[in-house]
Amino acid sequence: MSRRPVGAERQSAVMTQKELAQRWHLSTRTLERWRWLGQGPPFLKLGARIAYRLADIEAFETAQRHVPTEESAS
């Protein structure tokens, strides 16, 4: 059984802009534009650093989920 370092769960509970861009296959500039426009997931501004909480990312992903509707039978 491997042991995780103390605080490891906290480190993985946030993502950098670069990590989120890689997760979503987007450019970091897209995330920057979304922040400027007030779009995208909530973020943390820690001094000059931007971070995204994993819980906020997952909630945003869930909110973006669309289920196709069946076309009405003619």
PDB file of N, CA, C, O and CB in Angstrom:
ATOM      1  N   MET A   1       0.847  -1.170   0.000  1.00  0.00           N
ATOM      2  CA  MET A   1       0.000   0.000   0.000  1.00  0.00           C
ATOM      3  C   MET A   1       0.896   1.237   0.000  1.00  0.00           C
ATOM      4  O   MET A   1       1.699   1.423   0.914  1.00  0.00           O
ATOM      5  CB  MET A   1      -0.966  -0.004   1.222  1.00  0.00           C
ATOM      6  N   SER A   2       0.758   2.086  -1.030  1.00  0.00           N
ATOM      7  CA  SER A   2       1.596   3.269  -1.102  1.00  0.00           C
ATOM      8  C   SER A   2       0.987   4.385  -0.258  1.00  0.00           C
ATOM      9  O   SER A   2      -0.230   4.501  -0.120  1.00  0.00           O
ATOM     10  CB  SER A   2       1.772   3.724  -2.564  1.00  0.00           C
ATOM     11  N   ARG A   3       1.858   5.179   0.287  1.00  0.00           N
ATOM     12  CA  ARG A   3       1.412   6.301   1.107  1.00  0.00           C
ATOM     13  C   ARG A   3       1.578   7.582   0.312  1.00  0.00           C
ATOM     14  O   ARG A   3       2.610   7.801  -0.323  1.00  0.00           O
ATOM     15  CB  ARG A   3       2.200   6.373   2.445  1.00  0.00           C
ATOM     16  N   ARG A   4       0.564   8.420   0.349  1.00  0.00           N
ATOM     17  CA  ARG A   4       0.630   9.718  -0.314  1.00  0.00           C
ATOM     18  C   ARG A   4       1.257  10.712   0.636  1.00  0.00           C
ATOM     19  O   ARG A   4       1.015  10.654   1.842  1.00  0.00           O
ATOM     20  CB  ARG A   4      -0.774  10.196  -0.768  1.00  0.00           C
ATOM     21  N   PRO A   5       2.059  11.623   0.117  1.00  0.00           N
ATOM     22  CA  PRO A   5       2.631  12.647   0.987  1.00  0.00           C
ATOM     23  C   PRO A   5       1.537  13.508   1.617  1.00  0.00           C
ATOM     24  O   PRO A   5       0.473  13.708   1.031  1.00  0.00           O
ATOM     25  CB  PRO A   5       3.609  13.527   0.201  1.00  0.00           C
ATOM     26  N   VAL A   6       1.811  14.007   2.801  1.00  0.00           N
ATOM     27  CA  VAL A   6       0.858  14.878   3.482  1.00  0.00           C
ATOM     28  C   VAL A   6       0.591  16.086   2.595  1.00  0.00           C
ATOM     29  O   VAL A   6       1.527  16.701   2.085  1.00  0.00           O
ATOM     30  CB  VAL A   6       1.391  15.318   4.882  1.00  0.00           C
ATOM     31  N   GLY A   7      -0.677  16.427   2.409  1.00  0.00           N
ATOM     32  CA  GLY A   7      -1.050  17.560   1.582  1.00  0.00           C
ATOM     33  C   GLY A   7      -1.186  17.224   0.103  1.00  0.00           C
ATOM     34  O   GLY A   7      -1.503  18.109  -0.692  1.00  0.00           O
ATOM     35  N   ALA A   8      -0.957  15.980  -0.289  1.00  0.00           N
ATOM     36  CA  ALA A   8      -1.036  15.597  -1.707  1.00  0.00           C
ATOM     37  C   ALA A   8      -2.446  15.771  -2.241  1.00  0.00           C
ATOM     38  O   ALA A   8      -2.638  16.158  -3.394  1.00  0.00           O
ATOM     39  CB  ALA A   8      -0.582  14.146  -1.902  1.00  0.00           C
ATOM     40  N   GLU A   9      -3.450  15.479  -1.385  1.00  0.00           N
ATOM     41  CA  GLU A   9      -4.817  15.648  -1.877  1.00  0.00           C
ATOM     42  C   GLU A   9      -5.118  17.118  -2.130  1.00  0.00           C
ATOM     43  O   GLU A   9      -5.877  17.438  -3.045  1.00  0.00           O
ATOM     44  CB  GLU A   9      -5.826  15.065  -0.879  1.00  0.00           C
ATOM     45  N   ARG A  10      -4.546  18.010  -1.349  1.00  0.00           N
ATOM     46  CA  ARG A  10      -4.747  19.433  -1.581  1.00  0.00           C
ATOM     47  C   ARG A  10      -4.067  19.877  -2.863  1.00  0.00           C
ATOM     48  O   ARG A  10      -4.617  20.688  -3.608  1.00  0.00           O
ATOM     49  CB  ARG A  10      -4.225  20.243  -0.403  1.00  0.00           C
ATOM     50  N   GLN A  11      -2.879  19.355  -3.130  1.00  0.00           N
ATOM     51  CA  GLN A  11      -2.174  19.731  -4.349  1.00  0.00           C
ATOM     52  C   GLN A  11      -2.954  19.301  -5.580  1.00  0.00           C
ATOM     53  O   GLN A  11      -2.999  20.036  -6.567  1.00  0.00           O
ATOM     54  CB  GLN A  11      -0.778  19.117  -4.370  1.00  0.00           C
ATOM     55  N   SER A  12      -3.567  18.125  -5.543  1.00  0.00           N
ATOM     56  CA  SER A  12      -4.298  17.637  -6.699  1.00  0.00           C
ATOM     57  C   SER A  12      -5.704  18.231  -6.768  1.00  0.00           C
ATOM     58  O   SER A  12      -6.412  18.021  -7.754  1.00  0.00           O
ATOM     59  CB  SER A  12      -4.372  16.119  -6.665  1.00  0.00           C
ATOM     60  N   ALA A  13      -6.119  18.969  -5.739  1.00  0.00           N
ATOM     61  CA  ALA A  13      -7.457  19.544  -5.732  1.00  0.00           C
ATOM     62  C   ALA A  13      -7.518  20.840  -6.532  1.00  0.00           C
ATOM     63  O   ALA A  13      -8.601  21.399  -6.707  1.00  0.00           O
ATOM     64  CB  ALA A  13      -7.911  19.794  -4.306  1.00  0.00           C
ATOM     65  N   VAL A  14      -6.384  21.327  -7.020  1.00  0.00           N
ATOM     66  CA  VAL A  14      -6.351  22.509  -7.868  1.00  0.00           C
ATOM     67  C   VAL A  14      -5.521  22.217  -9.109  1.00  0.00           C
ATOM     68  O   VAL A  14      -4.641  21.356  -9.102  1.00  0.00           O
ATOM     69  CB  VAL A  14      -5.782  23.726  -7.102  1.00  0.00           C
ATOM     70  N   MET A  15      -5.820  22.951 -10.170  1.00  0.00           N
ATOM     71  CA  MET A  15      -5.068  22.812 -11.419  1.00  0.00           C
ATOM     72  C   MET A  15      -4.595  24.194 -11.851  1.00  0.00           C
ATOM     73  O   MET A  15      -5.257  25.202 -11.606  1.00  0.00           O
ATOM     74  CB  MET A  15      -5.937  22.141 -12.537  1.00  0.00           C
ATOM     75  N   THR A  16      -3.450  24.214 -12.491  1.00  0.00           N
ATOM     76  CA  THR A  16      -2.974  25.460 -13.081  1.00  0.00           C
ATOM     77  C   THR A  16      -3.700  25.688 -14.403  1.00  0.00           C
ATOM     78  O   THR A  16      -4.370  24.798 -14.924  1.00  0.00           O
ATOM     79  CB  THR A  16      -1.432  25.429 -13.292  1.00  0.00           C
ATOM     80  N   GLN A  17      -3.552  26.886 -14.924  1.00  0.00           N
ATOM     81  CA  GLN A  17      -4.143  27.203 -16.224  1.00  0.00           C
ATOM     82  C   GLN A  17      -3.607  26.243 -17.292  1.00  0.00           C
ATOM     83  O   GLN A  17      -4.362  25.770 -18.141  1.00  0.00           O
ATOM     84  CB  GLN A  17      -3.845  28.675 -16.617  1.00  0.00           C
ATOM     85  N   LYS A  18      -2.317  25.964 -17.246  1.00  0.00           N
ATOM     86  CA  LYS A  18      -1.699  25.071 -18.234  1.00  0.00           C
ATOM     87  C   LYS A  18      -2.269  23.655 -18.124  1.00  0.00           C
ATOM     88  O   LYS A  18      -2.559  23.018 -19.137  1.00  0.00           O
ATOM     89  CB  LYS A  18      -0.166  25.041 -18.047  1.00  0.00           C
ATOM     90  N   GLU A  19      -2.427  23.170 -16.898  1.00  0.00           N
ATOM     91  CA  GLU A  19      -2.985  21.823 -16.698  1.00  0.00           C
ATOM     92  C   GLU A  19      -4.419  21.737 -17.201  1.00  0.00           C
ATOM     93  O   GLU A  19      -4.797  20.748 -17.828  1.00  0.00           O
ATOM     94  CB  GLU A  19      -2.932  21.436 -15.214  1.00  0.00           C
ATOM     95  N   LEU A  20      -5.223  22.767 -16.932  1.00  0.00           N
ATOM     96  CA  LEU A  20      -6.612  22.764 -17.395  1.00  0.00           C
ATOM     97  C   LEU A  20      -6.670  22.847 -18.917  1.00  0.00           C
ATOM     98  O   LEU A  20      -7.488  22.176 -19.546  1.00  0.00           O
ATOM     99  CB  LEU A  20      -7.394  23.933 -16.767  1.00  0.00           C
ATOM    100  N   ALA A  21      -5.810  23.662 -19.506  1.00  0.00           N
ATOM    101  CA  ALA A  21      -5.766  23.759 -20.965  1.00  0.00           C
ATOM    102  C   ALA A  21      -5.434  22.396 -21.581  1.00  0.00           C
ATOM    103  O   ALA A  21      -6.019  22.010 -22.593  1.00  0.00           O
ATOM    104  CB  ALA A  21      -4.725  24.818 -21.408  1.00  0.00           C
ATOM    105  N   GLN A  22      -4.511  21.681 -20.977  1.00  0.00           N
ATOM    106  CA  GLN A  22      -4.165  20.339 -21.465  1.00  0.00           C
ATOM    107  C   GLN A  22      -5.327  19.369 -21.280  1.00  0.00           C
ATOM    108  O   GLN A  22      -5.600  18.552 -22.160  1.00  0.00           O
ATOM    109  CB  GLN A  22      -2.919  19.807 -20.738  1.00  0.00           C
ATOM    110  N   ARG A  23      -6.005  19.452 -20.154  1.00  0.00           N
ATOM    111  CA  ARG A  23      -7.148  18.561 -19.877  1.00  0.00           C
ATOM    112  C   ARG A  23      -8.235  18.733 -20.934  1.00  0.00           C
ATOM    113  O   ARG A  23      -8.826  17.755 -21.392  1.00  0.00           O
ATOM    114  CB  ARG A  23      -7.730  18.840 -18.469  1.00  0.00           C
ATOM    115  N   TRP A  24      -8.494  19.987 -21.320  1.00  0.00           N
ATOM    116  CA  TRP A  24      -9.578  20.284 -22.258  1.00  0.00           C
ATOM    117  C   TRP A  24      -9.094  20.456 -23.697  1.00  0.00           C
ATOM    118  O   TRP A  24      -9.898  20.745 -24.584  1.00  0.00           O
ATOM    119  CB  TRP A  24     -10.299  21.534 -21.820  1.00  0.00           C
ATOM    120  N   HIS A  25      -7.807  20.283 -23.942  1.00  0.00           N
ATOM    121  CA  HIS A  25      -7.235  20.436 -25.285  1.00  0.00           C
ATOM    122  C   HIS A  25      -7.531  21.828 -25.846  1.00  0.00           C
ATOM    123  O   HIS A  25      -7.952  21.980 -26.993  1.00  0.00           O
ATOM    124  CB  HIS A  25      -7.790  19.352 -26.234  1.00  0.00           C
ATOM    125  N   LEU A  26      -7.298  22.834 -25.007  1.00  0.00           N
ATOM    126  CA  LEU A  26      -7.478  24.237 -25.377  1.00  0.00           C
ATOM    127  C   LEU A  26      -6.143  24.958 -25.209  1.00  0.00           C
ATOM    128  O   LEU A  26      -5.218  24.434 -24.590  1.00  0.00           O
ATOM    129  CB  LEU A  26      -8.595  24.915 -24.511  1.00  0.00           C
ATOM    130  N   SER A  27      -6.055  26.148 -25.760  1.00  0.00           N
ATOM    131  CA  SER A  27      -4.872  26.963 -25.506  1.00  0.00           C
ATOM    132  C   SER A  27      -5.061  27.713 -24.187  1.00  0.00           C
ATOM    133  O   SER A  27      -6.184  27.938 -23.738  1.00  0.00           O
ATOM    134  CB  SER A  27      -4.613  27.959 -26.683  1.00  0.00           C
ATOM    135  N   THR A  28      -3.946  28.088 -23.584  1.00  0.00           N
ATOM    136  CA  THR A  28      -4.039  28.880 -22.359  1.00  0.00           C
ATOM    137  C   THR A  28      -4.658  30.245 -22.666  1.00  0.00           C
ATOM    138  O   THR A  28      -5.318  30.830 -21.807  1.00  0.00           O
ATOM    139  CB  THR A  28      -2.642  29.049 -21.708  1.00  0.00           C
ATOM    140  N   ARG A  29      -4.452  30.752 -23.874  1.00  0.00           N
ATOM    141  CA  ARG A  29      -5.052  32.030 -24.280  1.00  0.00           C
ATOM    142  C   ARG A  29      -6.581  31.960 -24.266  1.00  0.00           C
ATOM    143  O   ARG A  29      -7.245  32.938 -23.924  1.00  0.00           O
ATOM    144  CB  ARG A  29      -4.560  32.428 -25.681  1.00  0.00           C
ATOM    145  N   THR A  30      -7.135  30.808 -24.636  1.00  0.00           N
ATOM    146  CA  THR A  30      -8.593  30.651 -24.591  1.00  0.00           C
ATOM    147  C   THR A  30      -9.089  30.803 -23.157  1.00  0.00           C
ATOM    148  O   THR A  30     -10.079  31.493 -22.916  1.00  0.00           O
ATOM    149  CB  THR A  30      -9.017  29.273 -25.166  1.00  0.00           C
ATOM    150  N   LEU A  31      -8.413  30.168 -22.208  1.00  0.00           N
ATOM    151  CA  LEU A  31      -8.804  30.287 -20.802  1.00  0.00           C
ATOM    152  C   LEU A  31      -8.650  31.728 -20.325  1.00  0.00           C
ATOM    153  O   LEU A  31      -9.487  32.227 -19.573  1.00  0.00           O
ATOM    154  CB  LEU A  31      -7.961  29.340 -19.922  1.00  0.00           C
ATOM    155  N   GLU A  32      -7.583  32.397 -20.762  1.00  0.00           N
ATOM    156  CA  GLU A  32      -7.400  33.802 -20.399  1.00  0.00           C
ATOM    157  C   GLU A  32      -8.542  34.658 -20.946  1.00  0.00           C
ATOM    158  O   GLU A  32      -9.060  35.527 -20.246  1.00  0.00           O
ATOM    159  CB  GLU A  32      -6.049  34.322 -20.923  1.00  0.00           C
ATOM    160  N   ARG A  33      -8.931  34.413 -22.188  1.00  0.00           N
ATOM    161  CA  ARG A  33     -10.036  35.169 -22.798  1.00  0.00           C
ATOM    162  C   ARG A  33     -11.339  34.898 -22.060  1.00  0.00           C
ATOM    163  O   ARG A  33     -12.108  35.823 -21.798  1.00  0.00           O
ATOM    164  CB  ARG A  33     -10.188  34.805 -24.292  1.00  0.00           C
ATOM    165  N   TRP A  34     -11.593  33.629 -21.722  1.00  0.00           N
ATOM    166  CA  TRP A  34     -12.807  33.289 -20.973  1.00  0.00           C
ATOM    167  C   TRP A  34     -12.854  34.046 -19.654  1.00  0.00           C
ATOM    168  O   TRP A  34     -13.904  34.566 -19.275  1.00  0.00           O
ATOM    169  CB  TRP A  34     -12.881  31.774 -20.717  1.00  0.00           C
ATOM    170  N   ARG A  35     -11.713  34.115 -18.942  1.00  0.00           N
ATOM    171  CA  ARG A  35     -11.697  34.843 -17.668  1.00  0.00           C
ATOM    172  C   ARG A  35     -12.017  36.315 -17.899  1.00  0.00           C
ATOM    173  O   ARG A  35     -12.791  36.908 -17.147  1.00  0.00           O
ATOM    174  CB  ARG A  35     -10.323  34.697 -16.969  1.00  0.00           C
ATOM    175  N   TRP A  36     -11.429  36.905 -18.932  1.00  0.00           N
ATOM    176  CA  TRP A  36     -11.652  38.316 -19.241  1.00  0.00           C
ATOM    177  C   TRP A  36     -13.117  38.573 -19.574  1.00  0.00           C
ATOM    178  O   TRP A  36     -13.664  39.617 -19.219  1.00  0.00           O
ATOM    179  CB  TRP A  36     -10.760  38.758 -20.407  1.00  0.00           C
ATOM    180  N   LEU A  37     -13.760  37.609 -20.263  1.00  0.00           N
ATOM    181  CA  LEU A  37     -15.167  37.741 -20.644  1.00  0.00           C
ATOM    182  C   LEU A  37     -16.128  37.306 -19.534  1.00  0.00           C
ATOM    183  O   LEU A  37     -17.340  37.477 -19.664  1.00  0.00           O
ATOM    184  CB  LEU A  37     -15.436  36.928 -21.890  1.00  0.00           C
ATOM    185  N   GLY A  38     -15.596  36.745 -18.447  1.00  0.00           N
ATOM    186  CA  GLY A  38     -16.456  36.262 -17.362  1.00  0.00           C
ATOM    187  C   GLY A  38     -17.095  34.934 -17.689  1.00  0.00           C
ATOM    188  O   GLY A  38     -18.158  34.612 -17.158  1.00  0.00           O
ATOM    189  N   GLN A  39     -16.467  34.154 -18.555  1.00  0.00           N
ATOM    190  CA  GLN A  39     -16.968  32.830 -18.934  1.00  0.00           C
ATOM    191  C   GLN A  39     -16.069  31.762 -18.302  1.00  0.00           C
ATOM    192  O   GLN A  39     -15.077  32.077 -17.644  1.00  0.00           O
ATOM    193  CB  GLN A  39     -17.017  32.669 -20.496  1.00  0.00           C
ATOM    194  N   GLY A  40     -16.433  30.510 -18.513  1.00  0.00           N
ATOM    195  CA  GLY A  40     -15.610  29.420 -18.013  1.00  0.00           C
ATOM    196  C   GLY A  40     -15.824  29.172 -16.535  1.00  0.00           C
ATOM    197  O   GLY A  40     -16.683  29.793 -15.909  1.00  0.00           O
ATOM    198  N   PRO A  41     -15.042  28.263 -15.979  1.00  0.00           N
ATOM    199  CA  PRO A  41     -15.215  27.913 -14.562  1.00  0.00           C
ATOM    200  C   PRO A  41     -14.664  28.999 -13.646  1.00  0.00           C
ATOM    201  O   PRO A  41     -13.819  29.796 -14.055  1.00  0.00           O
ATOM    202  CB  PRO A  41     -14.527  26.579 -14.256  1.00  0.00           C
ATOM    203  N   PRO A  42     -15.146  29.028 -12.406  1.00  0.00           N
ATOM    204  CA  PRO A  42     -14.578  29.962 -11.425  1.00  0.00           C
ATOM    205  C   PRO A  42     -13.089  29.680 -11.248  1.00  0.00           C
ATOM    206  O   PRO A  42     -12.637  28.550 -11.432  1.00  0.00           O
ATOM    207  CB  PRO A  42     -15.318  29.852 -10.060  1.00  0.00           C
ATOM    208  N   PHE A  43     -12.335  30.713 -10.893  1.00  0.00           N
ATOM    209  CA  PHE A  43     -10.896  30.547 -10.718  1.00  0.00           C
ATOM    210  C   PHE A  43     -10.436  31.281  -9.478  1.00  0.00           C
ATOM    211  O   PHE A  43     -11.142  32.133  -8.937  1.00  0.00           O
ATOM    212  CB  PHE A  43     -10.132  31.049 -11.951  1.00  0.00           C
ATOM    213  N   LEU A  44      -9.240  30.934  -9.040  1.00  0.00           N
ATOM    214  CA  LEU A  44      -8.607  31.591  -7.909  1.00  0.00           C
ATOM    215  C   LEU A  44      -7.464  32.437  -8.446  1.00  0.00           C
ATOM    216  O   LEU A  44      -6.714  31.989  -9.313  1.00  0.00           O
ATOM    217  CB  LEU A  44      -8.102  30.556  -6.851  1.00  0.00           C
ATOM    218  N   LYS A  45      -7.326  33.641  -7.945  1.00  0.00           N
ATOM    219  CA  LYS A  45      -6.189  34.479  -8.310  1.00  0.00           C
ATOM    220  C   LYS A  45      -5.341  34.605  -7.061  1.00  0.00           C
ATOM    221  O   LYS A  45      -5.731  35.261  -6.095  1.00  0.00           O
ATOM    222  CB  LYS A  45      -6.640  35.894  -8.863  1.00  0.00           C
ATOM    223  N   LEU A  46      -4.200  33.985  -7.087  1.00  0.00           N
ATOM    224  CA  LEU A  46      -3.296  33.956  -5.938  1.00  0.00           C
ATOM    225  C   LEU A  46      -2.060  34.773  -6.295  1.00  0.00           C
ATOM    226  O   LEU A  46      -1.085  34.247  -6.833  1.00  0.00           O
ATOM    227  CB  LEU A  46      -2.910  32.482  -5.545  1.00  0.00           C
ATOM    228  N   GLY A  47      -2.116  36.048  -5.993  1.00  0.00           N
ATOM    229  CA  GLY A  47      -1.049  36.946  -6.445  1.00  0.00           C
ATOM    230  C   GLY A  47      -1.149  37.053  -7.955  1.00  0.00           C
ATOM    231  O   GLY A  47      -2.176  37.470  -8.491  1.00  0.00           O
ATOM    232  N   ALA A  48      -0.085  36.678  -8.634  1.00  0.00           N
ATOM    233  CA  ALA A  48      -0.084  36.700 -10.100  1.00  0.00           C
ATOM    234  C   ALA A  48      -0.483  35.349 -10.690  1.00  0.00           C
ATOM    235  O   ALA A  48      -0.611  35.216 -11.907  1.00  0.00           O
ATOM    236  CB  ALA A  48       1.294  37.102 -10.619  1.00  0.00           C
ATOM    237  N   ARG A  49      -0.679  34.348  -9.833  1.00  0.00           N
ATOM    238  CA  ARG A  49      -0.992  32.993 -10.297  1.00  0.00           C
ATOM    239  C   ARG A  49      -2.494  32.767 -10.382  1.00  0.00           C
ATOM    240  O   ARG A  49      -3.271  33.291  -9.583  1.00  0.00           O
ATOM    241  CB  ARG A  49      -0.364  31.955  -9.371  1.00  0.00           C
ATOM    242  N   ILE A  50      -2.878  31.973 -11.371  1.00  0.00           N
ATOM    243  CA  ILE A  50      -4.271  31.572 -11.548  1.00  0.00           C
ATOM    244  C   ILE A  50      -4.359  30.079 -11.260  1.00  0.00           C
ATOM    245  O   ILE A  50      -3.516  29.302 -11.708  1.00  0.00           O
ATOM    246  CB  ILE A  50      -4.794  31.909 -12.996  1.00  0.00           C
ATOM    247  N   ALA A  51      -5.372  29.688 -10.518  1.00  0.00           N
ATOM    248  CA  ALA A  51      -5.596  28.272 -10.221  1.00  0.00           C
ATOM    249  C   ALA A  51      -7.089  27.988 -10.329  1.00  0.00           C
ATOM    250  O   ALA A  51      -7.926  28.870 -10.139  1.00  0.00           O
ATOM    251  CB  ALA A  51      -5.053  27.893  -8.799  1.00  0.00           C
ATOM    252  N   TYR A  52      -7.392  26.749 -10.635  1.00  0.00           N
ATOM    253  CA  TYR A  52      -8.780  26.299 -10.742  1.00  0.00           C
ATOM    254  C   TYR A  52      -8.975  25.134  -9.780  1.00  0.00           C
ATOM    255  O   TYR A  52      -8.191  24.185  -9.774  1.00  0.00           O
ATOM    256  CB  TYR A  52      -9.139  25.884 -12.214  1.00  0.00           C
ATOM    257  N   ARG A  53     -10.026  25.214  -8.966  1.00  0.00           N
ATOM    258  CA  ARG A  53     -10.337  24.100  -8.066  1.00  0.00           C
ATOM    259  C   ARG A  53     -10.938  22.964  -8.878  1.00  0.00           C
ATOM    260  O   ARG A  53     -11.775  23.198  -9.751  1.00  0.00           O
ATOM    261  CB  ARG A  53     -11.312  24.545  -6.932  1.00  0.00           C
ATOM    262  N   LEU A  54     -10.525  21.752  -8.602  1.00  0.00           N
ATOM    263  CA  LEU A  54     -11.021  20.586  -9.320  1.00  0.00           C
ATOM    264  C   LEU A  54     -12.538  20.469  -9.191  1.00  0.00           C
ATOM    265  O   LEU A  54     -13.209  20.098 -10.153  1.00  0.00           O
ATOM    266  CB  LEU A  54     -10.345  19.314  -8.801  1.00  0.00           C
ATOM    267  N   ALA A  55     -13.082  20.778  -8.024  1.00  0.00           N
ATOM    268  CA  ALA A  55     -14.537  20.710  -7.835  1.00  0.00           C
ATOM    269  C   ALA A  55     -15.251  21.682  -8.772  1.00  0.00           C
ATOM    270  O   ALA A  55     -16.306  21.354  -9.316  1.00  0.00           O
ATOM    271  CB  ALA A  55     -14.906  21.019  -6.366  1.00  0.00           C
ATOM    272  N   ASP A  56     -14.681  22.886  -8.967  1.00  0.00           N
ATOM    273  CA  ASP A  56     -15.283  23.864  -9.872  1.00  0.00           C
ATOM    274  C   ASP A  56     -15.173  23.420 -11.332  1.00  0.00           C
ATOM    275  O   ASP A  56     -16.091  23.635 -12.124  1.00  0.00           O
ATOM    276  CB  ASP A  56     -14.618  25.230  -9.691  1.00  0.00           C
ATOM    277  N   ILE A  57     -14.058  22.808 -11.674  1.00  0.00           N
ATOM    278  CA  ILE A  57     -13.864  22.297 -13.038  1.00  0.00           C
ATOM    279  C   ILE A  57     -14.893  21.221 -13.341  1.00  0.00           C
ATOM    280  O   ILE A  57     -15.533  21.239 -14.392  1.00  0.00           O
ATOM    281  CB  ILE A  57     -12.432  21.737 -13.222  1.00  0.00           C
ATOM    282  N   GLU A  58     -15.047  20.279 -12.410  1.00  0.00           N
ATOM    283  CA  GLU A  58     -15.994  19.181 -12.625  1.00  0.00           C
ATOM    284  C   GLU A  58     -17.434  19.701 -12.681  1.00  0.00           C
ATOM    285  O   GLU A  58     -18.235  19.203 -13.472  1.00  0.00           O
ATOM    286  CB  GLU A  58     -15.855  18.126 -11.507  1.00  0.00           C
ATOM    287  N   ALA A  59     -17.770  20.690 -11.856  1.00  0.00           N
ATOM    288  CA  ALA A  59     -19.118  21.261 -11.887  1.00  0.00           C
ATOM    289  C   ALA A  59     -19.357  21.959 -13.227  1.00  0.00           C
ATOM    290  O   ALA A  59     -20.443  21.848 -13.795  1.00  0.00           O
ATOM    291  CB  ALA A  59     -19.321  22.256 -10.713  1.00  0.00           C
ATOM    292  N   PHE A  60     -18.359  22.672 -13.732  1.00  0.00           N
ATOM    293  CA  PHE A  60     -18.477  23.343 -15.023  1.00  0.00           C
ATOM    294  C   PHE A  60     -18.656  22.317 -16.139  1.00  0.00           C
ATOM    295  O   PHE A  60     -19.483  22.505 -17.031  1.00  0.00           O
ATOM    296  CB  PHE A  60     -17.238  24.220 -15.294  1.00  0.00           C
ATOM    297  N   GLU A  61     -17.883  21.235 -16.088  1.00  0.00           N
ATOM    298  CA  GLU A  61     -18.011  20.180 -17.097  1.00  0.00           C
ATOM    299  C   GLU A  61     -19.412  19.573 -17.077  1.00  0.00           C
ATOM    300  O   GLU A  61     -20.002  19.335 -18.131  1.00  0.00           O
ATOM    301  CB  GLU A  61     -16.957  19.084 -16.864  1.00  0.00           C
ATOM    302  N   THR A  62     -19.936  19.326 -15.896  1.00  0.00           N
ATOM    303  CA  THR A  62     -21.276  18.757 -15.770  1.00  0.00           C
ATOM    304  C   THR A  62     -22.325  19.718 -16.341  1.00  0.00           C
ATOM    305  O   THR A  62     -23.264  19.290 -17.012  1.00  0.00           O
ATOM    306  CB  THR A  62     -21.590  18.437 -14.293  1.00  0.00           C
ATOM    307  N   ALA A  63     -22.159  21.007 -16.074  1.00  0.00           N
ATOM    308  CA  ALA A  63     -23.113  21.994 -16.570  1.00  0.00           C
ATOM    309  C   ALA A  63     -23.073  22.112 -18.099  1.00  0.00           C
ATOM    310  O   ALA A  63     -24.053  22.529 -18.716  1.00  0.00           O
ATOM    311  CB  ALA A  63     -22.831  23.354 -15.936  1.00  0.00           C
ATOM    312  N   GLN A  64     -21.943  21.747 -18.704  1.00  0.00           N
ATOM    313  CA  GLN A  64     -21.802  21.845 -20.157  1.00  0.00           C
ATOM    314  C   GLN A  64     -22.332  20.604 -20.881  1.00  0.00           C
ATOM    315  O   GLN A  64     -22.372  20.568 -22.111  1.00  0.00           O
ATOM    316  CB  GLN A  64     -20.344  22.064 -20.519  1.00  0.00           C
ATOM    317  N   ARG A  65     -22.728  19.610 -20.129  1.00  0.00           N
ATOM    318  CA  ARG A  65     -23.196  18.351 -20.730  1.00  0.00           C
ATOM    319  C   ARG A  65     -24.555  18.567 -21.395  1.00  0.00           C
ATOM    320  O   ARG A  65     -25.487  19.091 -20.786  1.00  0.00           O
ATOM    321  CB  ARG A  65     -23.292  17.224 -19.656  1.00  0.00           C
ATOM    322  N   HIS A  66     -24.641  18.159 -22.633  1.00  0.00           N
ATOM    323  CA  HIS A  66     -25.890  18.276 -23.392  1.00  0.00           C
ATOM    324  C   HIS A  66     -26.273  16.895 -23.904  1.00  0.00           C
ATOM    325  O   HIS A  66     -25.446  16.167 -24.453  1.00  0.00           O
ATOM    326  CB  HIS A  66     -25.746  19.290 -24.577  1.00  0.00           C
ATOM    327  N   VAL A  67     -27.513  16.557 -23.719  1.00  0.00           N
ATOM    328  CA  VAL A  67     -28.024  15.286 -24.204  1.00  0.00           C
ATOM    329  C   VAL A  67     -28.874  15.582 -25.422  1.00  0.00           C
ATOM    330  O   VAL A  67     -29.819  16.367 -25.344  1.00  0.00           O
ATOM    331  CB  VAL A  67     -28.841  14.527 -23.103  1.00  0.00           C
ATOM    332  N   PRO A  68     -28.546  14.955 -26.562  1.00  0.00           N
ATOM    333  CA  PRO A  68     -29.350  15.229 -27.755  1.00  0.00           C
ATOM    334  C   PRO A  68     -30.797  14.783 -27.564  1.00  0.00           C
ATOM    335  O   PRO A  68     -31.067  13.739 -26.969  1.00  0.00           O
ATOM    336  CB  PRO A  68     -28.744  14.531 -28.976  1.00  0.00           C
ATOM    337  N   THR A  69     -31.696  15.572 -28.065  1.00  0.00           N
ATOM    338  CA  THR A  69     -33.106  15.193 -27.992  1.00  0.00           C
ATOM    339  C   THR A  69     -33.448  14.380 -29.234  1.00  0.00           C
ATOM    340  O   THR A  69     -32.850  14.558 -30.295  1.00  0.00           O
ATOM    341  CB  THR A  69     -34.031  16.451 -27.871  1.00  0.00           C
ATOM    342  N   GLU A  70     -34.398  13.507 -29.086  1.00  0.00           N
ATOM    343  CA  GLU A  70     -34.828  12.716 -30.235  1.00  0.00           C
ATOM    344  C   GLU A  70     -35.639  13.610 -31.163  1.00  0.00           C
ATOM    345  O   GLU A  70     -36.438  14.439 -30.728  1.00  0.00           O
ATOM    346  CB  GLU A  70     -35.660  11.472 -29.790  1.00  0.00           C
ATOM    347  N   GLU A  71     -35.409  13.415 -32.431  1.00  0.00           N
ATOM    348  CA  GLU A  71     -36.206  14.174 -33.378  1.00  0.00           C
ATOM    349  C   GLU A  71     -37.621  13.595 -33.387  1.00  0.00           C
ATOM    350  O   GLU A  71     -37.807  12.380 -33.312  1.00  0.00           O
ATOM    351  CB  GLU A  71     -35.570  14.142 -34.806  1.00  0.00           C
ATOM    352  N   SER A  72     -38.592  14.464 -33.477  1.00  0.00           N
ATOM    353  CA  SER A  72     -39.970  13.984 -33.461  1.00  0.00           C
ATOM    354  C   SER A  72     -40.254  13.192 -34.737  1.00  0.00           C
ATOM    355  O   SER A  72     -39.794  13.537 -35.826  1.00  0.00           O
ATOM    356  CB  SER A  72     -40.964  15.167 -33.318  1.00  0.00           C
ATOM    357  N   ALA A  73     -41.015  12.137 -34.568  1.00  0.00           N
ATOM    358  CA  ALA A  73     -41.368  11.280 -35.714  1.00  0.00           C
ATOM    359  C   ALA A  73     -42.315  12.034 -36.636  1.00  0.00           C
ATOM    360  O   ALA A  73     -43.251  12.695 -36.186  1.00  0.00           O
ATOM    361  CB  ALA A  73     -42.020   9.943 -35.238  1.00  0.00           C
ATOM    362  N   SER A  74     -42.057  11.924 -37.928  1.00  0.00           N
ATOM    363  CA  SER A  74     -42.899  12.624 -38.906  1.00  0.00           C
ATOM    364  C   SER A  74     -44.063  11.782 -39.311  1.00  0.00           C
ATOM    365  O   SER A  74     -44.880  12.209 -40.127  1.00  0.00           O
ATOM    366  CB  SER A  74     -42.103  13.013 -40.130  1.00  0.00           C
TER     367      SER A  74
END
